[in-house]
């Protein structure tokens, strides 16, 4: 009688192991075969287009600062070196940041 119970317990154990392995393979297979598509939908939050402009005539006309253009300091006297010491100030041309996109810009 004890031998019959052992065989039955061993067969249930083997069946449980096979079932667990099959479920493990099934879940792993689902990880690698999942697919989601949106068709032709385009999700776009907005566009950010920032432009830096400068004015050399006190704000009457504004020109766009090019990508590789450097901004020069306006010196008090011709030929004067720019010395970074306390109390010395130099001015840049008038600058403004213009938002050409449709997103809010904080700078």
Order of alpha helices (4+ residues) and beta strands (2+ residues): alpha-beta-beta-beta
